Amino acid sequence: MKILITGSNGLLGQKIVYACLGNYLNEVELVATARGENRLIEQNGYTYHSMDISSKIDTLEVIEKFQPEVVIHAAAMTNVDACETDKESCLINNVHAVEFIVEACNKIGAHLVHVSTDFIFDGLGGPYAEDAEPNPISYYGWSKAEAEKIVKEKSDSWAILRTILVYGVADHMSRSNVVLWAKGALEKGNPINVVDDQYRMPTLAEDLAEGCLLAATKKANGIFNISGPDYMNIFELVNRVADYFGLDKSIVHRTDSSGLNQPAKRPPRTGFDLSKSRSILGYRPRSFEEGLAILEGQLKVQS
Ligand SMILES: NC(=O)c1ccc[n+]([C@@H]2O[C@H](COP(=O)([O-])OP(=O)(O)OC[C@H]3O[C@@H](n4cnc5c(N)ncnc54)[C@H](OP(=O)(O)O)[C@@H]3O)[C@@H](O)[C@H]2O)c1
């Protein structure tokens, strides 16, 4: 099966590339696309082509050129506060770009696997099932909810995969994530303030990539929740990171969201009911500590 992915330089995009060179080697012919140069260390075993999804011409030309059977849309403007302060860029990259991708997929009859977020919810009623009603409280959340509407209303063949707080290690990353941030700060002995009023189900990037490839190879239809299985607040998460790596927890200080002064609001309690993705896709997420063990192994290889 020929699969084209967007955002192959991102955390999820990279994990999809590496899964296609690993477990899916005999099943998938991969076309990886991203903005600018390919930043992956491994550059063989797949085709790379630059594609800026904010350009309609670029997006239509590249997708039509490669004629994939499935497109996995992993690119997005993901910095929630930057989306709040630069709404125009967020609108172009997270909403208009999805219009272009849907149009290109419909033109060539490709199935679309679109990646979305728990931030489409207000966080008052989590954990959420797939049919829960979106009610975003940030511009990023709004942009991703709009993108979902476009996919549902305009795409001829689609799956939407929603995920939560993705963590992992990647090559030349443009953004860090909560696990690497906490581990780095605690190793340096820097005291950190961590919120205890935001509940999430943190997702190992490899598990999300696997969810995307399960949905792609099965050409699954509809909405699927794809996250880790463990529900915790961010303060607990950081404490579990400290426990796992044997770091000093006494410098982790409890705070609440009101003390952070971030431009974008965060939903207090998200989390997902995973029963649909487990039964229909055969999705099997790893526990948080299993995820940390995988990340630890990758950090050892890098150093
Ligand atoms: N990370 C999370 O905690 C989280 C949580 C819920 C949902 N999600 C969703 O999961 C998906 C994957 O996110 P991620 O964790 O892999 O984030 P990421 O590491 O920030 O990757 C996103 C990638 O999108 C690329 N991108 C942005 N604008 C682009 C454009 N105009 N053309 C081409 N590429 C563009 C970025 O390119 P550059 O590297 O060049 O900037 C980046 O590599 C996104 O849909 C996101 O909304 C993520």
The ligand as an SDF file (V2000), in Angstrom:
LIG
                    3D

 48 52  0  0  0  0  0  0  0  0999 V2000
    2.0430   16.8740   20.5150 N   0  0  0  0  0  0  0  0  0  0  0  0
    0.9260   16.7220   21.2200 C   0  0  0  0  0  0  0  0  0  0  0  0
    0.9530   16.7140   22.4560 O   0  0  0  0  0  0  0  0  0  0  0  0
   -0.3870   16.5420   20.5130 C   0  0  0  0  0  0  0  0  0  0  0  0
   -1.5500   16.3810   21.2810 C   0  0  0  0  0  0  0  0  0  0  0  0
   -2.7700   16.2050   20.6280 C   0  0  0  0  0  0  0  0  0  0  0  0
   -2.8210   16.2040   19.2390 C   0  0  0  0  0  0  0  0  0  0  0  0
   -1.6700   16.3680   18.5280 N   0  0  0  0  0  0  0  0  0  0  0  0
   -1.7740   16.3570   17.0630 C   0  0  0  0  0  0  0  0  0  0  0  0
   -0.9220   15.3410   16.5880 O   0  0  0  0  0  0  0  0  0  0  0  0
   -0.4310   15.7050   15.2910 C   0  0  0  0  0  0  0  0  0  0  0  0
    1.0740   15.5090   15.2590 C   0  0  0  0  0  0  0  0  0  0  0  0
    1.6860   16.4280   16.1370 O   0  0  0  0  0  0  0  0  0  0  0  0
    3.1750   16.2150   16.6770 P   0  0  0  0  0  0  0  0  0  0  0  0
    3.0760   15.8490   18.1030 O   0  0  0  0  0  0  0  0  0  0  0  0
    3.9480   15.3560   15.7580 O   0  0  0  0  0  0  0  0  0  0  0  0
    3.6760   17.7290   16.6110 O   0  0  0  0  0  0  0  0  0  0  0  0
    5.0430   18.3410   16.0440 P   0  0  0  0  0  0  0  0  0  0  0  0
    6.1940   17.5610   16.5220 O   0  0  0  0  0  0  0  0  0  0  0  0
    4.9530   19.8000   16.3610 O   0  0  0  0  0  0  0  0  0  0  0  0
    4.9100   18.1130   14.4810 O   0  0  0  0  0  0  0  0  0  0  0  0
    4.0990   18.8790   13.6570 C   0  0  0  0  0  0  0  0  0  0  0  0
    4.8190   19.0320   12.3470 C   0  0  0  0  0  0  0  0  0  0  0  0
    3.9530   19.7570   11.4590 O   0  0  0  0  0  0  0  0  0  0  0  0
    4.8080   20.4910   10.6370 C   0  0  0  0  0  0  0  0  0  0  0  0
    4.1360   21.5970    9.9610 N   0  0  0  0  0  0  0  0  0  0  0  0
    3.5530   22.6860   10.4950 C   0  0  0  0  0  0  0  0  0  0  0  0
    3.1120   23.4910    9.5230 N   0  0  0  0  0  0  0  0  0  0  0  0
    3.4360   22.8990    8.3440 C   0  0  0  0  0  0  0  0  0  0  0  0
    3.2790   23.2520    6.9950 C   0  0  0  0  0  0  0  0  0  0  0  0
    2.6960   24.4120    6.6290 N   0  0  0  0  0  0  0  0  0  0  0  0
    3.7010   22.3880    6.0290 N   0  0  0  0  0  0  0  0  0  0  0  0
    4.2950   21.2180    6.3680 C   0  0  0  0  0  0  0  0  0  0  0  0
    4.5120   20.8460    7.6400 N   0  0  0  0  0  0  0  0  0  0  0  0
    4.0820   21.6740    8.6170 C   0  0  0  0  0  0  0  0  0  0  0  0
    5.8940   21.0350   11.5580 C   0  0  0  0  0  0  0  0  0  0  0  0
    6.9910   21.3800   10.7650 O   0  0  0  0  0  0  0  0  0  0  0  0
    8.3230   22.0470   11.3730 P   0  0  0  0  0  0  0  0  0  0  0  0
    8.9920   20.9470   12.1370 O   0  0  0  0  0  0  0  0  0  0  0  0
    9.0540   22.4560   10.1510 O   0  0  0  0  0  0  0  0  0  0  0  0
    7.8580   23.1780   12.2320 O   0  0  0  0  0  0  0  0  0  0  0  0
    6.1320   19.8230   12.4600 C   0  0  0  0  0  0  0  0  0  0  0  0
    7.2140   19.0390   12.0080 O   0  0  0  0  0  0  0  0  0  0  0  0
   -0.9450   17.1140   15.0290 C   0  0  0  0  0  0  0  0  0  0  0  0
   -2.1130   17.0460   14.2540 O   0  0  0  0  0  0  0  0  0  0  0  0
   -1.2990   17.6250   16.4060 C   0  0  0  0  0  0  0  0  0  0  0  0
   -2.3230   18.6220   16.3510 O   0  0  0  0  0  0  0  0  0  0  0  0
   -0.4590   16.5220   19.1260 C   0  0  0  0  0  0  0  0  0  0  0  0
  1  2  1  0
  2  3  2  0
  2  4  1  0
  4  5  1  0
  4 48  2  0
  5  6  2  0
  6  7  1  0
  7  8  2  0
  8  9  1  0
  8 48  1  0
  9 10  1  0
  9 46  1  0
 10 11  1  0
 11 12  1  0
 11 44  1  0
 12 13  1  0
 13 14  1  0
 14 15  2  0
 14 16  1  0
 14 17  1  0
 17 18  1  0
 18 19  2  0
 18 20  1  0
 18 21  1  0
 21 22  1  0
 22 23  1  0
 23 24  1  0
 23 42  1  0
 24 25  1  0
 25 26  1  0
 25 36  1  0
 26 27  1  0
 26 35  1  0
 27 28  2  0
 28 29  1  0
 29 30  1  0
 29 35  2  0
 30 31  1  0
 30 32  2  0
 32 33  1  0
 33 34  2  0
 34 35  1  0
 36 37  1  0
 36 42  1  0
 37 38  1  0
 38 39  2  0
 38 40  1  0
 38 41  1  0
 42 43  1  0
 44 45  1  0
 44 46  1  0
 46 47  1  0
M  CHG  2   8   1  16  -1
M  END
$$$$
